[in-house]
Amino acid sequence: MATMNIKVIYHSSTGNTEKLARAIADTLSIQAELLGKDPISFSEPVDLLFIGDGLYFGKANKRTLSLIDRLDPKMIKNAAIFATYGGQAKIGTDIKELVQNKGIRVVDEPFTCKGQSWVFINRNHPNEIDLSKVRKYAKNAVAKVGR
Ligand SMILES: Cc1cc2nc3c(=O)[nH]c(=O)nc-3n(C[C@H](O)[C@H](O)[C@H](O)COP(=O)(O)O)c2cc1C
């Protein structure tokens, strides 16, 4: 694809997922967008939408759930999921399934890593190794959209 329209949209309560979002966006020379209280509307088709969140009491944040609920498979051609968690990596596949249930292709397995929190500790995560992995993941996801 000549020029791909790529977006990185995320929620982050304590900043861990934001670190991944920024690493992905920096790698792709775009800006990550933090989900606010107003729904996001897409004015043109998106070739690849990165969606990221943390895990809070077993679920993604309601802003992320509502974003996914409103996604239109005609506008969103492909998605890639990234997430941080305290102990339960399943948040990645939970989000992936929600997106797939909207009829949107998810290009890869989700990227997940630990995120520090008072309860789960995970000191200093996401760390430099996590960030370098997520940069690779981002490039690989873009390459997969071309196929
Ligand atoms: C209020 C709260 C609830 C959480 N609940 C869970 C949970 O149920 N399971 C889990 O594995 N991690 C849980 N965590 C840990 C977060 O998922 C983890 O710290 C994540 O990196 C937070 O992402 P964020 O910094 O982008 O908000 C919780 C953290 C907070 C602050």
The ligand as an SDF file (V2000), in Angstrom:
LIG
                    3D

 31 33  0  0  0  0  0  0  0  0999 V2000
   -7.8210    0.0230   39.6100 C   0  0  0  0  0  0  0  0  0  0  0  0
   -6.9380   -1.0460   39.0420 C   0  0  0  0  0  0  0  0  0  0  0  0
   -7.4530   -2.3190   38.8570 C   0  0  0  0  0  0  0  0  0  0  0  0
   -6.6390   -3.3370   38.3070 C   0  0  0  0  0  0  0  0  0  0  0  0
   -7.1720   -4.5840   38.0970 N   0  0  0  0  0  0  0  0  0  0  0  0
   -6.3760   -5.5500   37.5450 C   0  0  0  0  0  0  0  0  0  0  0  0
   -6.9050   -6.8660   37.2980 C   0  0  0  0  0  0  0  0  0  0  0  0
   -8.0750   -7.1670   37.5500 O   0  0  0  0  0  0  0  0  0  0  0  0
   -6.0670   -7.7880   36.7630 N   0  0  0  0  0  0  0  0  0  0  0  0
   -4.7660   -7.5050   36.4270 C   0  0  0  0  0  0  0  0  0  0  0  0
   -4.0630   -8.3830   35.9370 O   0  0  0  0  0  0  0  0  0  0  0  0
   -4.2620   -6.2570   36.6230 N   0  0  0  0  0  0  0  0  0  0  0  0
   -5.0280   -5.2840   37.1690 C   0  0  0  0  0  0  0  0  0  0  0  0
   -4.5020   -4.0300   37.3800 N   0  0  0  0  0  0  0  0  0  0  0  0
   -3.1230   -3.7250   36.9390 C   0  0  0  0  0  0  0  0  0  0  0  0
   -3.1530   -2.9410   35.6350 C   0  0  0  0  0  0  0  0  0  0  0  0
   -3.8000   -3.6700   34.6020 O   0  0  0  0  0  0  0  0  0  0  0  0
   -1.7300   -2.6060   35.1670 C   0  0  0  0  0  0  0  0  0  0  0  0
   -1.0590   -1.8620   36.1550 O   0  0  0  0  0  0  0  0  0  0  0  0
   -1.7720   -1.8490   33.8530 C   0  0  0  0  0  0  0  0  0  0  0  0
   -0.4530   -1.6620   33.4010 O   0  0  0  0  0  0  0  0  0  0  0  0
   -2.4660   -0.4940   33.9940 C   0  0  0  0  0  0  0  0  0  0  0  0
   -2.3910    0.1630   32.7520 O   0  0  0  0  0  0  0  0  0  0  0  0
   -2.3480    1.7460   32.6650 P   0  0  0  0  0  0  0  0  0  0  0  0
   -1.1500    2.2110   33.4920 O   0  0  0  0  0  0  0  0  0  0  0  0
   -2.1650    2.0170   31.2180 O   0  0  0  0  0  0  0  0  0  0  0  0
   -3.6200    2.2530   33.2150 O   0  0  0  0  0  0  0  0  0  0  0  0
   -5.2940   -3.0310   37.9380 C   0  0  0  0  0  0  0  0  0  0  0  0
   -4.7870   -1.7420   38.1610 C   0  0  0  0  0  0  0  0  0  0  0  0
   -5.5880   -0.7620   38.6800 C   0  0  0  0  0  0  0  0  0  0  0  0
   -5.0250    0.6220   38.8760 C   0  0  0  0  0  0  0  0  0  0  0  0
  1  2  1  0
  2  3  1  0
  2 30  2  0
  3  4  2  0
  4  5  1  0
  4 28  1  0
  5  6  2  0
  6  7  1  0
  6 13  1  0
  7  8  2  0
  7  9  1  0
  9 10  1  0
 10 11  2  0
 10 12  1  0
 12 13  2  0
 13 14  1  0
 14 15  1  0
 14 28  1  0
 15 16  1  0
 16 17  1  0
 16 18  1  0
 18 19  1  0
 18 20  1  0
 20 21  1  0
 20 22  1  0
 22 23  1  0
 23 24  1  0
 24 25  2  0
 24 26  1  0
 24 27  1  0
 28 29  2  0
 29 30  1  0
 30 31  1  0
M  END
$$$$
